[in-house]
Amino acid sequence: MRSIFSKLILFVRFLIECINKDGIRAQAASLTFTTLFAVVPLMTVIYAAISMFPMLDNQRDLLQNFLFQHFVPESANQVMGYLSGFSQQASQLTATGAFMLIVTTILLLVSIEKSFNHIWHIHEGRSGLTRLLTYWAVLSLGPLLLAVATIVSTYLSTLPYLSDAAQLLDKPIIGLSALPLIISIAALTLLYITVPNCSVPFKYALIGGTGVALAFTAFKKIFGTLVIMFPKYEFIYGAFAAVPLFLLWLYVAWYLVLLGVEFVFALTHFEHRHHHAAHPMYSLLGVLYQFWHKHLTGGTLSESELLSKLPMLSVEQWAEIKGVLLNNLIILETADNQFALCRDLSQMQLMELYRISPWIIPTSLDAQDLTRTLGEQSDQSWVEPLLHLSEKTRISFKQHLSANLSELFESAEKAAFSPRRNVISVLNTQD
């Protein structure tokens, strides 16, 4: 029991550390600002997606009322009503105007994807076609599933035996009253799985989606209670009171969504956290060794498998190393988020690896640190030659820099009076 409690404390600390490091408050504010410009185009695109299905087109008002009732605080309903009217007017725009609406909506989705990838330490998003198909699925299937769920719940609530039971108990049917929560959980889980450009475990995404959906439901009730408790707020702002309340609701909603992303990330990488990561060059060599070893059998590596094989490889280091290896076409990422070696390492020198990497070579290699980096169970027969090579490089480097500063400056003076000789040639002559 004590070990579970201590592990829970460590997890909370790790989560708080991730939240502070990623700055999700600033990201939530940025998404709130972007949403202000994109909410009308987004609603227009959603209505257009629903109108593609004639059987659902006449249920638009039903869907809108369902959304406003269960997902928007009462204090923000007035603003949402205005936005709904704007979106209906926007649906009558010309082809150019409709194109701009779609572009604005896509920009919002791009901002969401960037925020998610930033939290997951992913430096590159999806390619153009893959990104377009993902966005199209979100904009078309999402509203369709929501509309179907709304219609089904409304239909079931009107069935005689269900409506009679609800009147008899003077309470709504539990399954129907929980439908908004179920929809929120499904939508958030789908969001946490599909948006980041990496493989996200379904169970962790489901846990995160459930937690955020419950928090969002509680926030909606608390938000409505606070508005009622402070009526002077509406007295001061008058007719404009709904606008700042709507902004506050948007900000907290985005903060909760991003908090869920952090929570899913923390669940996924909690076991791979490290407070004292190895030197980046150690980690880079260890990563390349794992890919080379897997390449011998024609296999691929997943991110979780790689992190488990390299105990001292931190998540942040892996994100940096992955970017270097992908950009230089040393490894590639498959469609199912696996990684494979795509470069013949027999044709790649250590100098080339040093040149493409942003890290300096350590002045001396620590055998114990290398062992921890590579993992106790891995083949480390190549470590000894590397240590020997590193020592030779260190000695040679030390010898070449043994000249004192006075000799360096005197060489520069001599080179100044010898037009055909430079400082390097003078130093070589002295040696």
C-alpha positions in Angstrom: 0.0 0.0 0.0 2.8 2.4 0.9 4.6 1.6 -2.4 1.4 2.4 -4.4 1.0 5.7 -2.5 4.7 6.7 -3.1 4.4 5.8 -6.8 1.2 7.9 -7.0 3.1 10.8 -5.5 6.0 10.4 -8.0 3.4 10.3 -10.8 1.8 13.5 -9.7 5.2 15.2 -9.5 6.0 13.9 -13.0 2.7 15.2 -14.3 3.2 18.7 -12.7 6.7 18.8 -14.1 5.4 18.1 -17.6 2.6 20.7 -17.2 5.1 23.4 -16.2 7.6 22.5 -18.8 5.1 22.5 -21.7 3.3 25.7 -20.7 -0.2 24.5 -21.4 -1.7 27.7 -20.0 -0.2 29.8 -22.8 -1.3 27.1 -25.3 -4.8 27.2 -24.0 -4.9 31.0 -24.3 -3.6 30.7 -27.9 -6.2 28.1 -28.8 -8.9 30.3 -27.2 -7.9 33.2 -29.4 -7.8 31.0 -32.5 -11.2 29.5 -31.7 -12.8 33.0 -31.6 -12.0 33.3 -35.3 -12.7 29.8 -36.2 -15.9 28.9 -34.2 -18.3 30.3 -36.8 -16.5 28.6 -39.8 -16.3 25.4 -37.7 -20.0 25.4 -37.0 -20.7 26.2 -40.7 -18.6 23.2 -41.8 -20.2 21.0 -39.3 -23.7 22.0 -40.5 -22.6 21.4 -44.0 -21.3 17.9 -43.1 -24.7 17.1 -41.6 -26.6 18.4 -44.6 -24.7 15.9 -46.8 -27.0 13.3 -45.3 -30.7 14.2 -46.2 -32.1 12.1 -43.4 -30.1 14.2 -40.9 -30.5 17.6 -42.4 -33.9 18.3 -40.8 -32.5 17.4 -37.4 -30.1 20.4 -37.3 -32.1 22.3 -34.7 -32.4 19.2 -32.5 -28.6 18.7 -32.6 -28.0 22.4 -31.8 -30.3 22.3 -28.8 -28.7 19.1 -27.6 -25.2 20.7 -27.8 -26.2 23.9 -26.1 -28.1 22.1 -23.3 -25.4 19.6 -22.4 -22.0 21.1 -23.4 -22.4 24.9 -23.0 -23.1 26.8 -19.8 -26.3 28.7 -19.7 -24.4 32.0 -19.4 -22.8 31.3 -22.8 -25.9 30.2 -24.6 -26.6 33.8 -25.7 -23.3 34.0 -27.5 -23.7 30.5 -29.0 -27.1 31.6 -30.3 -25.5 34.6 -32.1 -22.7 32.3 -33.5 -25.3 29.9 -34.7 -27.1 32.7 -36.6 -23.8 33.8 -38.1 -23.0 30.3 -39.3 -26.4 30.0 -41.0 -25.7 33.3 -42.8 -22.2 32.1 -43.7 -23.7 29.0 -45.3 -25.0 31.3 -48.0 -21.6 32.6 -49.0 -20.1 32.2 -52.5 -17.5 29.5 -53.4 -14.7 31.9 -52.4 -16.2 32.7 -49.1 -16.9 29.0 -48.4 -13.2 28.2 -49.3 -12.0 30.8 -46.7 -14.3 29.3 -44.1 -12.8 25.8 -44.7 -9.2 27.3 -44.6 -10.0 29.0 -41.2 -11.4 25.7 -39.8 -8.3 23.8 -41.0 -6.0 26.4 -39.3 -7.8 25.7 -36.0 -7.2 22.0 -36.5 -3.6 22.7 -37.3 -3.2 24.7 -34.1 -4.7 21.9 -32.1 -2.4 19.3 -33.7 0.7 21.5 -33.0 -0.3 21.9 -29.4 -0.8 18.1 -29.0 2.5 17.3 -30.8 4.3 19.9 -28.6 3.1 18.1 -25.5 4.2 14.7 -26.9 7.6 16.2 -27.9 7.0 15.6 -31.6 8.7 18.1 -33.8 7.0 17.3 -37.1 3.4 16.8 -37.9 1.8 14.5 -40.4 2.4 14.8 -44.2 0.0 16.7 -46.3 -2.3 13.9 -47.6 -2.4 12.1 -44.2 -3.2 15.4 -42.4 -5.9 16.2 -44.9 -7.6 12.8 -44.5 -7.4 13.1 -40.7 -9.0 16.5 -40.7 -11.7 15.4 -43.2 -12.5 12.4 -40.9 -12.8 14.7 -37.9 -15.0 17.2 -39.7 -17.3 14.7 -41.3 -17.5 11.6 -39.1 -17.6 13.6 -35.8 -20.7 15.6 -36.5 -22.4 12.5 -38.1 -21.8 10.3 -35.1 -23.0 13.1 -32.8 -26.1 13.7 -34.8 -27.0 10.0 -34.8 -26.4 9.7 -31.1 -28.7 12.8 -30.5 -31.5 11.4 -32.7 -31.3 8.0 -31.1 -31.5 9.4 -27.6 -34.4 11.7 -28.5 -36.2 8.8 -30.1 -35.7 6.5 -27.1 -36.9 9.1 -24.7 -40.2 9.4 -26.6 -40.9 5.6 -26.4 -44.0 5.0 -24.3 -42.5 2.6 -21.8 -39.4 4.7 -21.2 -41.3 8.0 -21.0 -43.8 6.4 -18.6 -41.0 5.0 -16.4 -39.3 8.4 -16.3 -42.6 10.1 -15.2 -43.3 7.4 -12.6 -39.8 7.8 -11.1 -39.8 11.5 -11.6 -36.2 11.1 -12.9 -34.6 10.8 -16.3 -33.6 7.4 -17.6 -30.0 6.8 -16.4 -28.7 5.6 -19.8 -30.1 8.6 -21.6 -29.0 11.1 -19.0 -25.5 9.7 -19.3 -25.4 10.0 -23.0 -23.7 13.5 -23.1 -21.0 12.1 -20.8 -20.5 9.1 -23.0 -20.3 11.3 -26.1 -17.7 13.5 -24.4 -15.6 10.5 -23.4 -15.7 9.0 -26.9 -14.9 12.3 -28.6 -12.0 13.1 -26.2 -10.6 9.6 -26.4 -10.7 9.7 -30.2 -9.0 13.1 -30.1 -6.2 11.9 -27.9 -5.6 8.9 -30.1 -5.8 10.5 -33.6 -4.4 14.0 -33.3 -0.8 13.4 -32.0 1.6 12.1 -34.7 2.6 9.1 -32.7 1.2 5.9 -31.3 -1.0 6.5 -28.2 -2.1 3.5 -26.1 -5.9 3.2 -26.2 -6.3 2.4 -22.5 -4.4 5.6 -21.5 -6.4 7.7 -24.0 -9.6 6.3 -22.6 -8.6 7.0 -19.0 -7.6 10.6 -20.0 -10.8 11.1 -22.0 -12.9 9.8 -19.1 -11.2 12.1 -16.5 -11.5 15.2 -18.7 -15.1 14.5 -19.5 -16.0 14.2 -15.8 -14.0 17.4 -15.1 -15.7 19.2 -17.9 -19.1 18.2 -16.6 -18.2 19.3 -13.1 -16.8 22.6 -14.5 -20.0 23.3 -16.3 -22.1 23.0 -13.1 -19.6 25.0 -11.0 -19.4 27.7 -13.7 -23.2 28.1 -13.7 -23.3 28.3 -9.9 -20.6 31.0 -9.8 -22.4 33.1 -12.3 -25.6 32.9 -10.2 -23.6 33.7 -7.0 -22.1 36.9 -8.5 -25.0 38.8 -10.2 -23.0 42.0 -10.0 -20.9 40.8 -12.9 -23.9 41.0 -15.2 -24.8 44.4 -13.7 -21.4 45.8 -14.5 -21.1 44.5 -18.1 -24.8 44.6 -19.0 -25.6 43.1 -22.4 -21.9 42.3 -22.9 -21.6 40.0 -19.8 -22.0 36.9 -22.0 -18.9 37.7 -24.0 -16.2 37.5 -21.2 -18.0 34.6 -19.7 -17.9 32.8 -23.1 -14.2 33.6 -23.3 -13.5 32.2 -19.8 -15.5 29.1 -20.7 -13.5 28.6 -23.9 -10.2 29.0 -22.0 -11.0 26.6 -19.2 -12.4 24.1 -21.7 -9.1 24.1 -23.8 -7.1 24.0 -20.6 -8.9 20.8 -19.5 -8.4 19.3 -23.0 -4.7 20.0 -22.9 -4.5 18.8 -19.3 -5.9 15.5 -20.6 -3.1 15.3 -23.2 -0.5 15.9 -20.5 -2.2 13.2 -18.4 -2.2 10.6 -21.2 1.5 11.5 -22.0 2.4 11.1 -18.3 0.7 7.7 -18.1 2.5 6.6 -21.2 6.0 7.7 -20.3 5.9 7.6 -16.5 8.0 4.4 -16.4 10.6 6.0 -18.7 11.1 9.2 -16.8 14.7 10.0 -15.9 16.1 12.8 -13.7 19.7 12.1 -14.8 19.7 11.2 -18.5 22.8 10.1 -20.2 25.0 12.2 -22.5 23.1 12.7 -25.8 25.9 11.1 -27.8 25.7 8.0 -25.6 22.0 7.9 -26.2 22.4 8.5 -30.0 24.9 5.6 -30.2 22.6 3.4 -28.1 19.6 4.2 -30.3 21.5 3.4 -33.5 22.8 0.2 -32.0 19.2 -0.9 -31.3 18.1 -0.1 -34.8 21.1 -1.8 -36.3 20.5 -4.9 -34.2 16.8 -5.0 -35.2 17.7 -4.4 -38.8 19.7 -7.7 -38.9 16.4 -9.6 -38.5 14.4 -7.3 -40.8 12.3 -6.0 -37.9 11.0 -2.6 -36.7 11.0 -0.9 -33.4 8.1 0.9 -31.6 8.8 3.9 -29.4 7.8 2.1 -26.3 10.0 -0.9 -27.1 13.0 1.4 -27.8 12.5 3.3 -24.5 12.3 0.0 -22.6 15.5 -1.3 -24.1 17.4 1.9 -23.3 16.8 2.7 -19.6 18.7 6.0 -19.5 17.1 7.4 -22.6 14.7 10.2 -21.6 11.6 11.0 -23.6 13.0 14.5 -24.5 16.3 13.0 -25.7 14.5 10.5 -27.8 12.4 13.3 -29.4 15.6 15.2 -30.3 17.4 12.0 -31.6 14.4 11.0 -33.6 14.3 14.3 -35.3 18.0 14.1 -36.2 17.7 10.6 -37.6 14.5 11.2 -39.5 15.8 14.5 -41.1 19.0 12.8 -42.2 17.2 9.7 -43.6 18.9 7.3 -41.2 15.6 5.9 -39.9 12.1 6.1 -41.3 8.7 6.0 -39.6 6.1 3.5 -41.0 2.4 4.1 -41.3 1.7 2.2 -38.0 4.2 4.4 -36.0 7.0 1.9 -36.1 10.6 2.9 -36.8 13.2 1.1 -39.0 16.7 1.6 -40.1 17.0 2.8 -43.7 20.7 3.6 -44.0 23.6 1.2 -44.4 25.7 1.9 -41.3 28.7 0.3 -42.9 28.8 3.3 -45.2 28.5 5.8 -42.4 31.5 7.0 -40.4 31.6 8.3 -36.9 32.7 11.7 -38.2 29.5 11.9 -40.3 27.4 11.1 -37.3 29.2 13.8 -35.3 28.7 16.3 -38.1 24.9 15.8 -38.4 24.3 15.7 -34.7 23.9 19.0 -32.7 25.9 17.6 -29.7 29.6 17.6 -29.1 31.6 14.4 -28.5 32.4 13.9 -24.8 36.0 14.4 -24.0 36.0 11.0 -22.3 33.6 8.2 -22.4 32.4 6.7 -19.2 32.0 2.9 -19.5 29.5 2.8 -16.6 27.4 5.5 -18.2 27.5 3.7 -21.5 26.4 0.4 -19.8 23.4 2.1 -18.2 22.5 3.7 -21.5 22.6 0.6 -23.6 20.9 -1.6 -21.0 22.3 -4.4 -18.9 20.9 -7.1 -21.2 22.1 -5.8 -24.5 25.2 -6.9 -26.4 28.0 -4.4 -25.4 30.9 -6.0 -27.2 31.4 -2.9 -29.3 31.7 -0.6 -26.2 35.4 -1.5 -25.6 36.6 -0.5 -29.1 34.7 2.7 -28.8 36.3 3.5 -25.5 39.7 2.8 -27.0 39.0 5.0 -30.0 37.7 7.8 -27.7 40.9 7.7 -25.7 43.1 7.9 -28.8 41.0 10.9 -30.0 41.4 12.6 -26.6 45.2 12.2 -26.6 45.5 13.5 -30.1 43.2 16.4 -29.4 45.2 17.3 -26.3 48.5 17.1 -28.2 47.3 19.5 -31.0 46.1 22.0 -28.4 49.3 21.9 -26.3 50.7 25.1 -27.9 50.5 28.1 -25.5 48.8 31.3 -26.4 52.1 33.2 -26.8 53.1 30.8 -29.5 49.7 31.2 -31.2 50.0 35.0 -31.3 53.7 34.9 -32.4 52.6 32.6 -35.3 50.0 35.1 -36.3 52.7 37.9 -36.3 55.0 35.8 -38.5 52.1 34.9 -40.9 51.4 38.6 -41.3 54.9 39.2 -42.7 54.8 36.1 -44.9 52.0 36.6 -47.5 52.3 33.0 -48.8 52.1 31.5 -45.3 49.2 31.4 -42.9 49.0 30.7 -39.2 48.3 27.0 -39.7 51.5 26.5 -41.8 53.6 28.4 -39.2 52.3 26.3 -36.4 53.0 23.1 -38.4 56.6 24.3 -39.0 57.1 24.9 -35.3 55.9 21.4 -34.6 
